[in-house]
């Protein structure tokens, strides 16, 4: 996201050259906020009991891997049908790696998410991967909820 902020600042500067300092400063401030937030999440994750999470959809994979958390995906794409065989594979992998958290989304099949969580003796966390607020606020909320769930 930092690249996006600096690109926007650059584009705005092309239209309003006299405001270059302002746009650049805003991008730098935003990048610093994200860095601080990522550092807090990383510190929190270090205290986690497990470093493996089951995710319904791969949208969470890059975010979690940023903090050294490996993922086990239930589906590879939203339209993919989950079979009993796939659930069994996911449960076996999750048990082998000690996963105790299953992250689903509001649009995911809650029965599948609950079944996997029950089978591994874990917790379900439903998160919306589409920020409904400022990106930094959403990132902070996701981080807090994931960290809290990993510590349980």
GUBA-8881 format. One line per field, with one value per atom (N, C-alpha, C, O): residue number from 1; residue in one letter; x, y, z. Coordinates in steps of 0.2 Angstrom, whole numbers, plus 2048, in hexadecimal, padded with zeros to 3 digits. Example, Ala and Ser with C-alpha at 12.3 -4.5 7.8 and 13.67 -1.06 7.14 Angstrom:
REM GUBA-8881
lummar	[1 / 1 / 1 / 1 / 2 / 2 / 2 / 2] $
vexke	[a / a / a / a / s / s / s / s] $
c1	[842 / 83E / 842 / 847 / 840 / 844 / 840 / 843] $
c2	[7E4 / 7EA / 7F0 / 7EF / 7F5 / 7FB / 800 / 806] $
c3	[827 / 827 / 827 / 82A / 823 / 824 / 827 / 828] $
REM end
This chain:
REM GUBA-8881
lummar	[1 / 1 / 1 / 1 / 2 / 2 / 2 / 2 / 3 / 3 / 3 / 3 / 4 / 4 / 4 / 4 / 5 / 5 / 5 / 5 / 6 / 6 / 6 / 6 / 7 / 7 / 7 / 7 / 8 / 8 / 8 / 8 / 9 / 9 / 9 / 9 / 10 / 10 / 10 / 10 / 11 / 11 / 11 / 11 / 12 / 12 / 12 / 12 / 13 / 13 / 13 / 13 / 14 / 14 / 14 / 14 / 15 / 15 / 15 / 15 / 16 / 16 / 16 / 16 / 17 / 17 / 17 / 17 / 18 / 18 / 18 / 18 / 19 / 19 / 19 / 19 / 20 / 20 / 20 / 20 / 21 / 21 / 21 / 21 / 22 / 22 / 22 / 22 / 23 / 23 / 23 / 23 / 24 / 24 / 24 / 24 / 25 / 25 / 25 / 25 / 26 / 26 / 26 / 26 / 27 / 27 / 27 / 27 / 28 / 28 / 28 / 28 / 29 / 29 / 29 / 29 / 30 / 30 / 30 / 30 / 31 / 31 / 31 / 31 / 32 / 32 / 32 / 32 / 33 / 33 / 33 / 33 / 34 / 34 / 34 / 34 / 35 / 35 / 35 / 35 / 36 / 36 / 36 / 36 / 37 / 37 / 37 / 37 / 38 / 38 / 38 / 38 / 39 / 39 / 39 / 39 / 40 / 40 / 40 / 40 / 41 / 41 / 41 / 41 / 42 / 42 / 42 / 42 / 43 / 43 / 43 / 43 / 44 / 44 / 44 / 44 / 45 / 45 / 45 / 45 / 46 / 46 / 46 / 46 / 47 / 47 / 47 / 47 / 48 / 48 / 48 / 48 / 49 / 49 / 49 / 49 / 50 / 50 / 50 / 50 / 51 / 51 / 51 / 51 / 52 / 52 / 52 / 52 / 53 / 53 / 53 / 53 / 54 / 54 / 54 / 54 / 55 / 55 / 55 / 55 / 56 / 56 / 56 / 56 / 57 / 57 / 57 / 57 / 58 / 58 / 58 / 58 / 59 / 59 / 59 / 59 / 60 / 60 / 60 / 60 / 61 / 61 / 61 / 61 / 62 / 62 / 62 / 62 / 63 / 63 / 63 / 63 / 64 / 64 / 64 / 64 / 65 / 65 / 65 / 65 / 66 / 66 / 66 / 66 / 67 / 67 / 67 / 67 / 68 / 68 / 68 / 68 / 69 / 69 / 69 / 69 / 70 / 70 / 70 / 70 / 71 / 71 / 71 / 71 / 72 / 72 / 72 / 72 / 73 / 73 / 73 / 73 / 74 / 74 / 74 / 74 / 75 / 75 / 75 / 75 / 76 / 76 / 76 / 76 / 77 / 77 / 77 / 77 / 78 / 78 / 78 / 78 / 79 / 79 / 79 / 79 / 80 / 80 / 80 / 80 / 81 / 81 / 81 / 81 / 82 / 82 / 82 / 82 / 83 / 83 / 83 / 83 / 84 / 84 / 84 / 84 / 85 / 85 / 85 / 85 / 86 / 86 / 86 / 86 / 87 / 87 / 87 / 87 / 88 / 88 / 88 / 88 / 89 / 89 / 89 / 89 / 90 / 90 / 90 / 90 / 91 / 91 / 91 / 91 / 92 / 92 / 92 / 92 / 93 / 93 / 93 / 93 / 94 / 94 / 94 / 94 / 95 / 95 / 95 / 95 / 96 / 96 / 96 / 96 / 97 / 97 / 97 / 97 / 98 / 98 / 98 / 98 / 99 / 99 / 99 / 99 / 100 / 100 / 100 / 100 / 101 / 101 / 101 / 101 / 102 / 102 / 102 / 102 / 103 / 103 / 103 / 103 / 104 / 104 / 104 / 104 / 105 / 105 / 105 / 105 / 106 / 106 / 106 / 106 / 107 / 107 / 107 / 107 / 108 / 108 / 108 / 108 / 109 / 109 / 109 / 109 / 110 / 110 / 110 / 110 / 111 / 111 / 111 / 111 / 112 / 112 / 112 / 112 / 113 / 113 / 113 / 113 / 114 / 114 / 114 / 114 / 115 / 115 / 115 / 115 / 116 / 116 / 116 / 116 / 117 / 117 / 117 / 117 / 118 / 118 / 118 / 118 / 119 / 119 / 119 / 119 / 120 / 120 / 120 / 120 / 121 / 121 / 121 / 121 / 122 / 122 / 122 / 122 / 123 / 123 / 123 / 123 / 124 / 124 / 124 / 124 / 125 / 125 / 125 / 125 / 126 / 126 / 126 / 126 / 127 / 127 / 127 / 127 / 128 / 128 / 128 / 128 / 129 / 129 / 129 / 129 / 130 / 130 / 130 / 130 / 131 / 131 / 131 / 131 / 132 / 132 / 132 / 132 / 133 / 133 / 133 / 133 / 134 / 134 / 134 / 134 / 135 / 135 / 135 / 135 / 136 / 136 / 136 / 136 / 137 / 137 / 137 / 137 / 138 / 138 / 138 / 138 / 139 / 139 / 139 / 139 / 140 / 140 / 140 / 140 / 141 / 141 / 141 / 141 / 142 / 142 / 142 / 142 / 143 / 143 / 143 / 143 / 144 / 144 / 144 / 144 / 145 / 145 / 145 / 145 / 146 / 146 / 146 / 146 / 147 / 147 / 147 / 147 / 148 / 148 / 148 / 148 / 149 / 149 / 149 / 149 / 150 / 150 / 150 / 150 / 151 / 151 / 151 / 151 / 152 / 152 / 152 / 152] $
vexke	[x / x / x / x / x / x / x / x / x / x / x / x / x / x / x / x / x / x / x / x / x / x / x / x / x / x / x / x / x / x / x / x / x / x / x / x / x / x / x / x / x / x / x / x / x / x / x / x / x / x / x / x / x / x / x / x / x / x / x / x / x / x / x / x / x / x / x / x / x / x / x / x / x / x / x / x / x / x / x / x / x / x / x / x / x / x / x / x / x / x / x / x / x / x / x / x / x / x / x / x / x / x / x / x / x / x / x / x / x / x / x / x / x / x / x / x / x / x / x / x / x / x / x / x / x / x / x / x / x / x / x / x / x / x / x / x / x / x / x / x / x / x / x / x / x / x / x / x / x / x / x / x / x / x / x / x / x / x / x / x / x / x / x / x / x / x / x / x / x / x / x / x / x / x / x / x / x / x / x / x / x / x / x / x / x / x / x / x / x / x / x / x / x / x / x / x / x / x / x / x / x / x / x / x / x / x / x / x / x / x / x / x / x / x / x / x / x / x / x / x / x / x / x / x / x / x / x / x / x / x / x / x / x / x / x / x / x / x / x / x / x / x / x / x / x / x / x / x / x / x / x / x / x / x / x / x / x / x / x / x / x / x / x / x / x / x / x / x / x / x / x / x / x / x / x / x / x / x / x / x / x / x / x / x / x / x / x / x / x / x / x / x / x / x / x / x / x / x / x / x / x / x / x / x / x / x / x / x / x / x / x / x / x / x / x / x / x / x / x / x / x / x / x / x / x / x / x / x / x / x / x / x / x / x / x / x / x / x / x / x / x / x / x / x / x / x / x / x / x / x / x / x / x / x / x / x / x / x / x / x / x / x / x / x / x / x / x / x / x / x / x / x / x / x / x / x / x / x / x / x / x / x / x / x / x / x / x / x / x / x / x / x / x / x / x / x / x / x / x / x / x / x / x / x / x / x / x / x / x / x / x / x / x / x / x / x / x / x / x / x / x / x / x / x / x / x / x / x / x / x / x / x / x / x / x / x / x / x / x / x / x / x / x / x / x / x / x / x / x / x / x / x / x / x / x / x / x / x / x / x / x / x / x / x / x / x / x / x / x / x / x / x / x / x / x / x / x / x / x / x / x / x / x / x / x / x / x / x / x / x / x / x / x / x / x / x / x / x / x / x / x / x / x / x / x / x / x / x / x / x / x / x / x / x / x / x / x / x / x / x / x / x / x / x / x / x / x / x / x / x / x / x / x / x / x / x / x / x / x / x / x / x / x / x / x / x / x / x / x / x / x / x / x / x / x / x / x / x / x / x / x / x / x / x / x / x / x / x / x / x / x / x / x / x / x / x / x / x / x / x / x / x / x / x / x / x / x / x / x / x / x / x / x / x / x / x / x / x / x / x / x / x / x / x / x / x / x / x] $
c1	[804 / 800 / 804 / 802 / 80A / 80E / 810 / 810 / 811 / 812 / 80C / 80D / 806 / 800 / 800 / 7FF / 802 / 801 / 806 / 805 / 80C / 811 / 810 / 811 / 80D / 80A / 805 / 805 / 800 / 7FB / 7FE / 7FC / 802 / 806 / 809 / 809 / 80D / 810 / 80B / 80D / 806 / 801 / 7FE / 7FD / 7FC / 7F9 / 7FE / 7FC / 804 / 80A / 80A / 80B / 809 / 809 / 803 / 804 / 7FD / 7F8 / 7F9 / 7F7 / 7FC / 7FD / 804 / 805 / 808 / 810 / 811 / 816 / 80D / 80F / 80D / 810 / 80A / 808 / 80C / 80A / 811 / 815 / 818 / 817 / 81A / 81C / 816 / 817 / 811 / 80B / 809 / 808 / 809 / 807 / 80C / 80A / 812 / 818 / 818 / 819 / 817 / 816 / 811 / 811 / 80B / 805 / 806 / 805 / 80A / 80B / 810 / 810 / 815 / 81A / 817 / 819 / 812 / 80F / 80B / 80B / 807 / 803 / 807 / 806 / 80D / 812 / 814 / 815 / 816 / 818 / 813 / 815 / 80D / 807 / 807 / 806 / 807 / 807 / 80C / 80C / 812 / 818 / 818 / 819 / 815 / 814 / 80F / 810 / 80A / 804 / 807 / 806 / 80A / 80D / 812 / 812 / 816 / 81A / 817 / 819 / 811 / 80D / 80A / 80A / 808 / 805 / 80A / 809 / 810 / 815 / 817 / 818 / 818 / 81A / 814 / 816 / 80E / 809 / 809 / 808 / 80A / 80A / 810 / 80F / 815 / 81B / 818 / 81B / 813 / 811 / 80C / 809 / 80A / 805 / 807 / 80D / 802 / 803 / 804 / 808 / 801 / 803 / 804 / 802 / 808 / 809 / 806 / 808 / 801 / 7FD / 7F5 / 7F3 / 7F2 / 7EB / 7E8 / 7EB / 7E2 / 7DE / 7DA / 7D7 / 7DA / 7D6 / 7D1 / 7D3 / 7CB / 7C6 / 7C9 / 7C8 / 7CB / 7CD / 7D4 / 7D6 / 7D8 / 7DF / 7E0 / 7E5 / 7DA / 7DB / 7DF / 7E3 / 7DF / 7E3 / 7EA / 7EE / 7EC / 7F3 / 7F8 / 7FD / 7F8 / 7FE / 7FE / 804 / 7F9 / 7F8 / 7FC / 800 / 7F9 / 7FC / 803 / 807 / 805 / 80C / 811 / 817 / 80E / 812 / 815 / 81A / 811 / 813 / 816 / 816 / 817 / 81A / 815 / 817 / 80F / 80A / 808 / 807 / 809 / 807 / 800 / 7FC / 7FD / 7F6 / 7F5 / 7F9 / 7EF / 7EC / 7E5 / 7E1 / 7E5 / 7DF / 7D9 / 7DB / 7D3 / 7CE / 7CC / 7CB / 7CB / 7CA / 7CF / 7D2 / 7D0 / 7D5 / 7D2 / 7D5 / 7CB / 7C7 / 7C0 / 7BE / 7BD / 7B6 / 7B1 / 7AD / 7B2 / 7AD / 7AE / 7AA / 7B4 / 7B5 / 7B1 / 7AF / 7AF / 7AA / 7AF / 7B4 / 7AD / 7B1 / 7AE / 7A8 / 7B2 / 7B0 / 7B1 / 7B6 / 7AE / 7B0 / 7B7 / 7BB / 7BA / 7C1 / 7C5 / 7CA / 7C4 / 7C8 / 7C7 / 7CD / 7C2 / 7C1 / 7C6 / 7C9 / 7C6 / 7CA / 7D1 / 7D5 / 7D3 / 7DA / 7DC / 7E2 / 7D8 / 7D9 / 7DA / 7DE / 7D5 / 7D5 / 7DC / 7DF / 7DE / 7E4 / 7EA / 7EE / 7EA / 7F0 / 7F0 / 7F5 / 7EA / 7EA / 7EC / 7EF / 7E9 / 7EB / 7F3 / 7F6 / 7F5 / 7FD / 801 / 806 / 7FE / 802 / 800 / 803 / 7FB / 7F9 / 7F4 / 7F4 / 7F1 / 7ED / 7E7 / 7E4 / 7E5 / 7DF / 7DB / 7D7 / 7DC / 7D8 / 7D6 / 7DA / 7D0 / 7CD / 7CA / 7C6 / 7CD / 7CA / 7C6 / 7C8 / 7C0 / 7BB / 7B9 / 7BB / 7B5 / 7B3 / 7AB / 7A8 / 7A8 / 7A1 / 79D / 798 / 7A1 / 79E / 7A0 / 79E / 7A4 / 7A6 / 7A1 / 79C / 7A1 / 79C / 79E / 7A3 / 79A / 79B / 79B / 79E / 797 / 797 / 79E / 7A0 / 7A1 / 7A7 / 7AC / 7B0 / 7AC / 7B1 / 7B0 / 7B5 / 7AA / 7A8 / 7AA / 7AD / 7A9 / 7AB / 7B2 / 7B4 / 7B6 / 7BD / 7C0 / 7C4 / 7BD / 7BF / 7BD / 7C1 / 7B7 / 7B5 / 7BA / 7BC / 7BC / 7C0 / 7C7 / 7CA / 7CA / 7D0 / 7D0 / 7D6 / 7CA / 7CA / 7CC / 7CF / 7CA / 7CC / 7C7 / 7C1 / 7C8 / 7C4 / 7C2 / 7C7 / 7BC / 7BB / 7BB / 7B9 / 7BE / 7BE / 7BC / 7BF / 7B7 / 7B4 / 7B6 / 7B4 / 7BA / 7BD / 7BB / 7BB / 7B9 / 7B7 / 7BE / 7C1 / 7C1 / 7C7 / 7C6 / 7CB / 7C0 / 7C0 / 7BF / 7BA / 7C4 / 7C4 / 7BD / 7BC / 7BA / 7B4 / 7B5 / 7B0 / 7BB / 7BD / 7C4 / 7C6 / 7C7 / 7CE / 7D2 / 7D2 / 7D7 / 7DB / 7DF / 7DF / 7E2 / 7E6 / 7E1 / 7E4 / 7DC / 7D7 / 7D5 / 7D5 / 7D3 / 7D2 / 7D7 / 7D7 / 7DD / 7E3 / 7E4 / 7E6 / 7E4 / 7E4 / 7DF / 7E1 / 7D9 / 7D4 / 7D5 / 7D4 / 7D7 / 7D9 / 7DE / 7DE / 7E3 / 7E9 / 7E8 / 7EA / 7E4 / 7E2 / 7DE / 7DF / 7D9 / 7D4 / 7D8 / 7D7 / 7DD / 7E1 / 7E6 / 7E6 / 7E9 / 7EE / 7EA / 7EC / 7E4 / 7E1 / 7DF / 7DF / 7DC / 7DA / 7E0 / 7DF / 7E6 / 7EC / 7EE / 7F2 / 7ED / 7F0 / 7EB / 7ED / 7E5 / 7E0 / 7E2 / 7DF] $
c2	[7FA / 800 / 806 / 80C / 806 / 80C / 80E / 814 / 80A / 80C / 80F / 814 / 80D / 811 / 818 / 81C / 819 / 820 / 824 / 82A / 822 / 826 / 827 / 82C / 822 / 823 / 828 / 82D / 828 / 82D / 834 / 839 / 835 / 83B / 83E / 844 / 839 / 83B / 83E / 843 / 83A / 83C / 843 / 847 / 844 / 84A / 850 / 855 / 84E / 853 / 856 / 85B / 851 / 853 / 858 / 85C / 857 / 85C / 863 / 868 / 862 / 868 / 868 / 866 / 86A / 86A / 86E / 86C / 873 / 877 / 873 / 875 / 86E / 86A / 864 / 85F / 863 / 85D / 85B / 855 / 860 / 85F / 85C / 857 / 85F / 85C / 855 / 851 / 854 / 84D / 848 / 842 / 84A / 845 / 844 / 83E / 849 / 848 / 844 / 840 / 845 / 840 / 839 / 835 / 838 / 831 / 82E / 828 / 832 / 830 / 82E / 829 / 833 / 832 / 82B / 827 / 82A / 824 / 81E / 819 / 81E / 818 / 817 / 811 / 81C / 81B / 818 / 814 / 81A / 817 / 810 / 80C / 80E / 807 / 803 / 7FD / 806 / 802 / 801 / 7FC / 806 / 805 / 800 / 7FC / 800 / 7FB / 7F4 / 7F0 / 7F3 / 7ED / 7EA / 7E4 / 7EF / 7ED / 7EB / 7E6 / 7EE / 7EC / 7E5 / 7E1 / 7E4 / 7DD / 7D8 / 7D3 / 7D9 / 7D5 / 7D3 / 7CD / 7D8 / 7D6 / 7D2 / 7CD / 7D3 / 7D0 / 7C8 / 7C4 / 7C7 / 7C1 / 7BC / 7B6 / 7C0 / 7BC / 7B8 / 7B3 / 7BA / 7B7 / 7B2 / 7AF / 7B1 / 7AC / 7A5 / 7A3 / 7A1 / 79A / 796 / 791 / 798 / 794 / 799 / 79F / 797 / 79B / 799 / 79A / 795 / 792 / 794 / 793 / 796 / 798 / 795 / 795 / 793 / 790 / 796 / 79A / 797 / 79D / 79A / 795 / 79D / 79A / 79C / 798 / 7A2 / 7A4 / 7A7 / 7AA / 7A7 / 7A9 / 7B0 / 7B3 / 7B4 / 7BC / 7BD / 7C3 / 7B9 / 7BB / 7B9 / 7BB / 7B5 / 7B2 / 7B7 / 7B7 / 7BC / 7C1 / 7C5 / 7C6 / 7C7 / 7CA / 7C6 / 7C9 / 7C0 / 7BC / 7BA / 7BA / 7B9 / 7B7 / 7BD / 7BB / 7C3 / 7C8 / 7C8 / 7CA / 7C4 / 7C4 / 7BD / 7BB / 7B9 / 7B2 / 7AD / 7A8 / 7AE / 7A9 / 7A5 / 7A8 / 79F / 79B / 799 / 79A / 798 / 797 / 790 / 78D / 78E / 788 / 78B / 78D / 78A / 78D / 788 / 782 / 789 / 785 / 785 / 780 / 78B / 78B / 790 / 794 / 78F / 793 / 799 / 79D / 798 / 79E / 79E / 798 / 7A4 / 7A4 / 79F / 79D / 79E / 79A / 792 / 78E / 790 / 789 / 786 / 789 / 780 / 77C / 778 / 775 / 778 / 775 / 76E / 76D / 769 / 762 / 75F / 762 / 75A / 756 / 754 / 754 / 752 / 750 / 756 / 755 / 75C / 762 / 764 / 766 / 763 / 765 / 760 / 762 / 75A / 755 / 757 / 756 / 758 / 75A / 760 / 760 / 765 / 76C / 76A / 76C / 766 / 764 / 760 / 762 / 75C / 758 / 75C / 75C / 761 / 766 / 76A / 76B / 76D / 771 / 76E / 771 / 768 / 764 / 763 / 764 / 761 / 760 / 766 / 765 / 76C / 772 / 776 / 77B / 773 / 776 / 77C / 781 / 77D / 783 / 783 / 77E / 789 / 789 / 78F / 791 / 792 / 798 / 796 / 795 / 798 / 797 / 79E / 7A1 / 7A1 / 7A8 / 7A7 / 7A5 / 7A9 / 7AA / 7B1 / 7B5 / 7B2 / 7B8 / 7B8 / 7B3 / 7BE / 7BF / 7BB / 7B8 / 7BA / 7B7 / 7AF / 7AC / 7AD / 7A6 / 7A1 / 7A3 / 79B / 796 / 795 / 791 / 797 / 797 / 790 / 78E / 78C / 785 / 781 / 77E / 783 / 780 / 783 / 77F / 789 / 78C / 789 / 788 / 789 / 786 / 77F / 77D / 77B / 774 / 773 / 76F / 777 / 776 / 778 / 775 / 77E / 780 / 77B / 779 / 778 / 773 / 76D / 76A / 76A / 765 / 766 / 761 / 76C / 76D / 770 / 771 / 771 / 773 / 77B / 77D / 77E / 785 / 78A / 788 / 790 / 796 / 798 / 798 / 79B / 79E / 7A6 / 7A9 / 7A9 / 7B0 / 7B3 / 7B1 / 7B6 / 7B9 / 7C0 / 7C4 / 7C1 / 7C8 / 7CA / 7C5 / 7D0 / 7D2 / 7D5 / 7DA / 7D2 / 7D4 / 7DB / 7DD / 7DD / 7E4 / 7E9 / 7E9 / 7EE / 7F3 / 7F7 / 7F9 / 7F7 / 7FC / 802 / 806 / 803 / 80A / 80C / 809 / 810 / 812 / 80C / 807 / 80B / 805 / 803 / 7FE / 809 / 808 / 805 / 801 / 808 / 806 / 7FF / 7FB / 7FD / 7F6 / 7F1 / 7EC / 7F3 / 7EF / 7EE / 7E9 / 7F3 / 7F3 / 7EE / 7EA / 7EF / 7EA / 7E3 / 7DF / 7E2 / 7DB / 7D8 / 7D3 / 7DC / 7DA / 7D8 / 7D3 / 7DD / 7DC / 7D5 / 7D1 / 7D4 / 7CE / 7C8 / 7C3 / 7C8 / 7C2 / 7C1 / 7BB / 7C6 / 7C5 / 7C2 / 7BE / 7C5 / 7C3 / 7BC / 7B8 / 7BA / 7B3 / 7AE / 7A8 / 7B0 / 7AC / 7AA / 7A5 / 7AF / 7AE / 7AA / 7A8 / 7A9 / 7A5 / 79D / 799] $
c3	[800 / 800 / 800 / 7FD / 803 / 803 / 7FC / 7FB / 7F7 / 7F0 / 7EE / 7EA / 7EF / 7ED / 7EF / 7EB / 7F6 / 7F8 / 7F5 / 7F3 / 7F4 / 7F1 / 7E9 / 7E7 / 7E6 / 7DF / 7DF / 7DA / 7E3 / 7E3 / 7E5 / 7E1 / 7E9 / 7EB / 7E5 / 7E3 / 7E1 / 7DB / 7D6 / 7D2 / 7D5 / 7D0 / 7D2 / 7CD / 7D8 / 7DA / 7D9 / 7D7 / 7DA / 7D9 / 7D2 / 7D0 / 7CD / 7C6 / 7C5 / 7C1 / 7C8 / 7C7 / 7CB / 7C9 / 7D1 / 7D6 / 7D8 / 7DE / 7D4 / 7D6 / 7DC / 7E0 / 7DE / 7E4 / 7EA / 7F0 / 7EA / 7F0 / 7F1 / 7F5 / 7ED / 7ED / 7F4 / 7F6 / 7F8 / 7FF / 803 / 807 / 802 / 806 / 804 / 809 / 7FE / 7FC / 7FE / 800 / 7FD / 7FF / 807 / 809 / 80B / 812 / 814 / 818 / 811 / 812 / 811 / 815 / 80B / 809 / 80E / 810 / 810 / 815 / 81C / 81F / 81E / 825 / 824 / 829 / 81F / 81E / 81E / 821 / 81B / 81A / 821 / 823 / 825 / 82C / 831 / 835 / 830 / 834 / 832 / 837 / 82C / 82A / 82D / 82F / 82C / 82F / 837 / 839 / 83A / 841 / 843 / 847 / 83F / 840 / 83F / 843 / 839 / 838 / 83D / 83E / 840 / 845 / 84B / 84E / 84D / 853 / 852 / 856 / 84C / 84A / 84A / 84D / 848 / 848 / 84F / 850 / 853 / 85A / 85D / 861 / 85C / 85F / 85D / 860 / 856 / 853 / 856 / 856 / 858 / 85B / 861 / 863 / 864 / 86B / 869 / 86E / 863 / 861 / 863 / 862 / 865 / 866 / 860 / 860 / 85A / 854 / 84E / 84F / 84A / 844 / 83D / 838 / 83E / 838 / 839 / 83F / 834 / 834 / 82E / 829 / 82F / 829 / 827 / 82B / 820 / 81D / 818 / 815 / 818 / 813 / 80C / 808 / 80C / 805 / 805 / 80A / 800 / 800 / 800 / 800 / 801 / 801 / 807 / 807 / 80C / 813 / 813 / 817 / 80E / 80E / 80E / 812 / 809 / 809 / 810 / 812 / 813 / 819 / 81E / 822 / 81F / 825 / 824 / 828 / 81D / 81C / 81E / 81F / 81D / 81F / 826 / 828 / 82B / 832 / 833 / 839 / 82E / 82F / 831 / 834 / 82F / 831 / 82A / 825 / 82B / 825 / 825 / 82A / 81F / 81E / 81B / 817 / 81C / 819 / 816 / 819 / 80F / 80C / 80B / 809 / 80D / 80C / 804 / 801 / 801 / 7FA / 7F7 / 7FA / 7F0 / 7ED / 7E9 / 7E7 / 7E8 / 7E5 / 7E8 / 7EA / 7E8 / 7EB / 7E8 / 7EC / 7E2 / 7DE / 7DF / 7DD / 7E2 / 7E3 / 7E8 / 7EE / 7E6 / 7EB / 7F0 / 7EE / 7F6 / 7FB / 7FC / 7FD / 7FB / 7FB / 802 / 806 / 804 / 80B / 80B / 810 / 805 / 804 / 806 / 809 / 803 / 804 / 80C / 80E / 80F / 816 / 81A / 81E / 818 / 81C / 81B / 820 / 815 / 814 / 818 / 81B / 818 / 81C / 823 / 826 / 826 / 82D / 82E / 834 / 82A / 82C / 82C / 830 / 827 / 827 / 82D / 830 / 82E / 834 / 83A / 83F / 83B / 842 / 842 / 847 / 83C / 83C / 83D / 840 / 83C / 83D / 843 / 845 / 847 / 84D / 84C / 850 / 846 / 845 / 84A / 84B / 84C / 851 / 84F / 853 / 849 / 847 / 840 / 83B / 83E / 837 / 836 / 839 / 831 / 82F / 829 / 823 / 829 / 824 / 822 / 826 / 81D / 81B / 81C / 81C / 81C / 81C / 816 / 817 / 811 / 80B / 80A / 806 / 80F / 80F / 812 / 815 / 810 / 813 / 81A / 81C / 81F / 826 / 828 / 82D / 825 / 827 / 827 / 82B / 821 / 820 / 825 / 828 / 826 / 82A / 831 / 835 / 834 / 83A / 83B / 840 / 836 / 836 / 837 / 83B / 833 / 833 / 83A / 83D / 83D / 843 / 849 / 84D / 848 / 84D / 84D / 852 / 847 / 846 / 849 / 84B / 848 / 84B / 852 / 855 / 855 / 85C / 85C / 860 / 856 / 856 / 856 / 857 / 855 / 855 / 84E / 849 / 84D / 846 / 847 / 84C / 842 / 842 / 83B / 836 / 83B / 835 / 834 / 838 / 82E / 82D / 826 / 821 / 825 / 81E / 81B / 81D / 815 / 813 / 80F / 80C / 80E / 80A / 810 / 813 / 810 / 815 / 814 / 80F / 81A / 81A / 81D / 81E / 81F / 822 / 81F / 81A / 822 / 820 / 820 / 824 / 81B / 81A / 821 / 823 / 824 / 82A / 82F / 833 / 830 / 835 / 834 / 839 / 82E / 82D / 82E / 831 / 82C / 82D / 835 / 837 / 838 / 840 / 843 / 847 / 841 / 843 / 842 / 846 / 83B / 839 / 83E / 840 / 83E / 842 / 84A / 84C / 84D / 854 / 854 / 859 / 850 / 851 / 84F / 853 / 84A / 849 / 84F / 851 / 851 / 857 / 85D / 860 / 85E / 864 / 863 / 868 / 85E / 85C / 85D / 85F / 85A / 85A / 861 / 863 / 866 / 86D / 871 / 876 / 86F / 873 / 873 / 876] $
REM end
